[in-house]
Amino acid sequence: MAAALALGRRTRGRTAPNPNVGCVIVGDGRVVGRGWTQPGGRPHAEAVALAEAGEAARGATAYVTLEPCAHASPRGPACADLLIAAGVARVVAGLRDPDPRTNGAGLARLAATGAAVVAGVEAEAAERSMAGFLTRRALGRPHVTLKLATSLNGCIALASGESRWITGPEARAHAHLERARHEAILVGRGTREADAPKLDVRLAGLEERSPLRIVLTGHPHPSPLRVSPSPEGRGKGPAASGGGKGEGEWVYIAAPSAIATLPNTDHLLIEGGARAAAAFLAADLVDRLLLYRAPVIIGGGLPSIASIGMTTLSEAHGRWRRVDRRTLGSDTLEVYQRTRNED
């Protein structure tokens, strides 16, 4: 299942509105097929893995991060039916599919034909892997990650506003990889005007995965989404074209709640600044924190987050759980997950 989860992460941020699923098929003690959901959501992971396995899938075990779908689509057959036709003897799933068109029906259909089925294997890791799809299904909005790159004492810049570079090249490369895993990236209006950030992916081979660029304006507007080209831009614009990532174009939203209307966006990355971060935290719309910390101390610097309206320390406790920690060059990355189910 760990291998299937790793495969599924390959297209995180590219499969919306479908989940980024991974699948590994094992027969006679060896891997005979591997697959992951392709960009745009089709083919599904199981279809790709079965195509690679061929006849070796008969009698094999399929490890899939999400329950095989049970509903037919104009874009392809149901994966439960594909597994049955291939003669797979056992299916191990990370999670049941919350889509009401499947939600248990895929595993039930497989079991009805005599296949052994198991669900809930590496469930927590599967939830993190497909957090965008699951959040959209449960809450009707993208899964939101807030990225902060700070000094040891929590500053994002000198008092003058200088911020390049607090973290080193390894941390910055990891941050670009995170950009590639999100359909959209957001900054506040102040950051947009002061820094004119490109917000693209500058990793060799992943440049085409630069996310849709969003600005939080804080100003009411009749439409929840506006598209505006920057001076270097060209093309029709992402919102008008159904979520494409046009070069040089920005989508403007007036309030954090407007992220629910973003087209084809299941993963949103917030990169700056302090007021935008505070707005999303105050609205309780942040699901994950990426905290990059450099071994520097900045006296009198700019804080990473503005006030979020808390009046007592008790309000701050119990909200975040660390799920990862790693060293990136001279910097440290900590990843925290919002513990909503424990509120």
C-alpha positions in Angstrom: 0.0 0.0 0.0 2.9 2.4 0.7 4.0 1.9 -2.9 0.5 2.6 -4.2 0.4 5.8 -2.1 3.7 6.9 -3.5 2.4 6.4 -7.0 -0.8 8.3 -6.3 1.2 11.3 -5.1 2.7 11.6 -8.6 -0.3 13.5 -9.9 -1.5 15.3 -6.8 -2.8 18.6 -8.0 -3.4 17.5 -11.6 -6.5 15.1 -11.4 -9.3 17.4 -10.1 -12.2 16.8 -9.8 -11.1 13.1 -9.6 -8.9 11.8 -6.7 -5.2 11.1 -7.2 -5.3 7.3 -6.7 -2.4 4.8 -6.9 -2.6 1.1 -7.6 -0.1 -1.8 -7.4 -1.0 -5.3 -8.6 1.0 -8.2 -7.1 0.9 -11.7 -8.6 3.0 -14.7 -7.6 5.0 -12.6 -5.2 6.0 -9.9 -7.7 4.7 -6.6 -8.9 3.0 -7.1 -12.3 1.2 -3.8 -12.7 1.5 -0.2 -11.5 -0.7 2.7 -12.1 -1.8 6.2 -11.0 -4.6 8.5 -12.0 -3.6 10.4 -15.1 -3.7 14.2 -15.5 -7.3 15.4 -16.0 -8.6 12.4 -14.0 -8.5 9.6 -16.6 -7.5 6.9 -17.1 -7.9 5.8 -13.5 -5.1 4.1 -11.6 -6.6 0.6 -11.7 -7.1 0.8 -15.5 -3.4 1.8 -16.0 -2.2 -1.0 -13.7 -4.4 -3.6 -15.3 -3.2 -2.6 -18.7 0.4 -3.2 -17.6 -0.4 -6.5 -15.8 -2.3 -8.1 -18.7 -3.0 -11.8 -18.0 -0.8 -11.7 -14.9 -3.6 -9.9 -13.1 -5.7 -13.1 -13.0 -5.6 -14.4 -9.4 -3.5 -11.5 -8.2 -4.0 -8.9 -5.4 -4.7 -5.3 -6.2 -3.6 -2.7 -3.7 -5.4 0.5 -4.4 -5.5 3.7 -2.3 -9.2 4.3 -2.8 -12.1 1.9 -3.3 -12.5 1.1 -7.0 -15.3 3.1 -8.5 -18.6 1.4 -9.2 -20.2 3.9 -11.5 -19.9 4.0 -15.3 -18.8 7.2 -17.0 -18.7 8.5 -20.5 -14.9 8.8 -19.9 -14.4 5.2 -19.0 -15.8 2.0 -17.4 -16.1 1.4 -13.7 -12.8 0.2 -12.1 -14.7 -2.5 -10.0 -15.9 -4.0 -13.3 -12.4 -3.9 -14.8 -10.9 -5.7 -11.8 -13.6 -8.4 -12.0 -13.1 -8.9 -15.7 -9.4 -9.2 -15.2 -9.9 -12.0 -12.6 -8.2 -10.2 -9.7 -8.7 -12.5 -6.6 -8.1 -9.9 -3.8 -8.5 -6.1 -3.5 -6.9 -4.2 -0.6 -8.2 -0.6 -0.4 -6.9 2.3 1.7 -10.2 4.1 2.0 -13.8 3.7 1.0 -14.8 6.2 -1.7 -17.1 9.0 -0.3 -18.6 9.6 -3.7 -22.2 8.5 -3.3 -22.1 6.8 -6.6 -19.6 4.3 -5.2 -19.4 4.5 -1.4 -19.1 0.8 -0.6 -20.7 -0.4 -3.8 -17.3 -1.0 -5.5 -16.1 -3.3 -2.8 -19.5 -5.0 -2.5 -19.6 -5.7 -6.2 -16.1 -7.3 -6.0 -17.0 -9.4 -3.0 -20.2 -10.6 -4.7 -18.1 -12.2 -7.4 -16.0 -14.1 -4.8 -13.0 -11.7 -4.6 -11.6 -11.1 -1.1 -11.8 -7.4 -0.1 -10.1 -5.5 2.7 -10.5 -1.8 3.4 -8.8 0.7 5.8 -5.2 -0.3 5.2 -2.9 2.7 5.7 -6.1 4.8 6.0 -4.5 7.9 7.6 -1.7 8.0 5.0 -4.4 7.6 2.3 -6.4 10.5 3.7 -3.3 12.8 3.6 -2.5 11.6 0.1 -6.0 12.4 -1.3 -6.7 15.3 1.0 -7.8 17.6 -1.8 -10.5 15.2 -3.1 -11.7 14.3 0.4 -11.9 17.9 1.5 -13.8 19.0 -1.5 -16.3 16.1 -0.9 -16.7 16.8 2.8 -16.5 20.6 3.0 -17.2 21.8 -0.6 -13.9 23.7 -0.9 -10.2 23.0 -1.7 -7.8 21.6 0.9 -5.7 24.6 2.0 -2.0 24.5 2.9 -0.4 27.6 4.4 3.3 27.9 3.7 5.5 30.0 6.1 9.2 30.5 5.7 10.5 32.2 8.8 13.5 32.9 11.0 13.8 31.1 14.3 11.8 33.8 16.0 9.0 33.7 13.5 9.8 36.7 11.2 9.4 36.6 7.5 11.4 39.7 6.6 13.5 42.5 8.0 11.7 45.6 9.3 12.5 47.1 5.9 10.6 44.3 4.1 13.7 42.6 2.7 13.0 38.8 2.6 15.2 37.2 0.0 16.3 34.8 1.0 15.5 33.6 4.6 15.7 29.9 3.7 18.4 28.1 1.7 18.2 26.5 -1.8 17.1 23.1 -0.5 14.1 24.5 1.3 13.2 26.7 -1.7 13.3 23.7 -4.0 11.0 21.8 -1.7 8.6 24.8 -1.7 8.6 24.7 -5.5 7.8 21.0 -5.4 4.8 21.9 -3.2 3.7 24.4 -5.8 3.7 21.7 -8.4 1.3 19.6 -6.2 -1.3 22.3 -6.0 -3.8 23.5 -8.6 -3.8 27.1 -7.3 -1.5 29.4 -5.2 -2.6 32.5 -3.3 -1.0 35.7 -2.0 -2.5 38.8 -0.5 -2.9 42.0 -2.4 0.0 43.7 -0.5 2.4 40.9 -1.5 1.2 41.0 -5.1 1.8 44.8 -5.3 5.0 45.0 -3.3 6.8 41.9 -4.6 5.2 41.1 -8.0 5.9 37.4 -7.4 5.8 34.9 -10.3 4.5 32.1 -8.2 5.6 29.6 -10.9 7.4 26.2 -10.6 11.1 26.5 -11.3 12.1 22.9 -11.1 13.5 21.2 -14.2 10.8 19.1 -15.9 8.0 20.5 -13.8 7.6 24.0 -15.2 4.3 23.1 -16.9 2.8 22.4 -13.4 2.9 26.0 -12.3 -0.4 26.7 -10.4 -3.2 29.1 -11.1 -2.4 32.4 -9.4 -4.9 34.0 -6.9 -4.9 37.3 -5.1 -6.9 37.9 -2.0 -8.0 41.5 -2.3 -10.2 42.1 0.8 -12.4 44.3 -1.3 -16.0 43.3 -2.1 -16.8 42.6 -5.7 -20.1 41.6 -7.4 -18.5 38.4 -8.7 -16.6 36.0 -6.4 -13.9 35.6 -9.1 -12.3 38.1 -11.3 -9.6 37.4 -13.9 -7.0 40.1 -14.8 -3.9 39.8 -17.0 -0.6 41.1 -15.6 1.5 43.3 -18.0 3.4 40.3 -19.2 0.3 38.1 -19.6 -1.5 36.7 -22.5 -4.3 34.2 -23.2 -7.9 33.8 -22.2 -7.5 33.4 -18.4 -8.0 30.5 -16.1 -11.5 31.1 -14.8 -12.9 31.8 -18.3 -11.3 28.7 -19.7 -12.5 26.4 -16.9 -9.5 26.3 -14.7 -6.6 26.4 -17.2 -3.4 28.1 -16.0 -2.9 31.0 -18.4 0.5 32.6 -18.4 0.6 36.1 -16.8 -3.0 36.0 -15.5 -4.4 36.3 -12.0 -7.7 35.4 -10.4 -8.8 37.9 -7.7 -11.1 36.9 -4.8 -12.5 39.2 -2.2 -12.7 36.9 0.8 -11.3 33.5 1.9 -14.7 31.9 1.5 -14.6 32.5 -2.3 -12.1 29.6 -2.7 -15.1 27.3 -2.8 -15.9 28.7 -6.3 -12.4 28.1 -7.8 -12.8 25.9 -10.9 -11.0 22.5 -10.9 -9.1 23.3 -7.7 -8.8 20.7 -4.9 -5.5 21.9 -3.5 -4.7 25.6 -2.7 -1.3 26.8 -1.4 -1.1 30.1 0.5 2.3 31.7 0.2 1.9 35.3 1.6 1.7 37.6 3.3 0.9 38.0 7.0 -2.6 39.4 6.5 -3.6 36.8 4.0 -2.4 34.1 6.3 -4.3 35.6 9.2 -7.5 35.9 7.2 -7.5 32.2 6.3 -6.6 31.2 9.9 -9.2 33.4 11.4 -11.8 31.8 9.0 -10.5 28.4 10.1 -9.9 27.5 6.4 -6.3 26.2 6.8 -5.9 22.4 6.9 -2.2 22.0 6.7 0.9 24.1 7.7 4.3 24.0 6.1 6.7 25.7 8.4 10.2 26.2 7.0 12.6 27.6 9.6 16.0 29.0 8.9 18.7 29.1 11.6 18.7 32.9 11.8 17.2 35.4 14.2 15.7 38.7 13.0 15.3 41.4 15.6 12.5 43.8 15.0 11.4 41.9 11.8 8.0 41.5 10.3 5.9 38.8 11.8 4.7 35.8 9.7 1.1 36.1 10.7 -1.1 39.1 11.6 -3.6 39.0 14.4 -6.3 36.3 14.1 -8.5 37.5 16.9 -7.6 35.1 19.6 -8.1 36.4 23.1 -6.9 33.5 25.3 -4.1 30.9 25.0 -6.6 28.1 25.5 -8.0 28.9 22.0 -4.6 28.2 20.5 -4.1 24.7 22.0 -5.2 21.5 20.5 -5.6 22.7 16.9 -2.5 21.4 15.2 -0.7 18.0 15.1 2.7 17.5 13.7 2.8 14.8 11.0 6.3 15.3 9.5 9.6 16.8 10.3 12.7 16.9 8.1 16.0 18.7 7.5 16.5 20.6 4.2 20.1 21.8 4.0 20.6 24.1 7.0 16.8 24.6 7.4 14.1 22.6 9.1 10.6 21.8 7.7 7.7 20.9 10.0 4.3 19.8 8.7 1.2 20.3 10.8 -2.3 19.0 10.2 -5.5 20.7 11.5 -7.1 18.4 14.1 -10.7 19.3 13.2 -12.1 15.9 14.2 -10.8 16.4 17.8 -12.5 19.8 18.3 
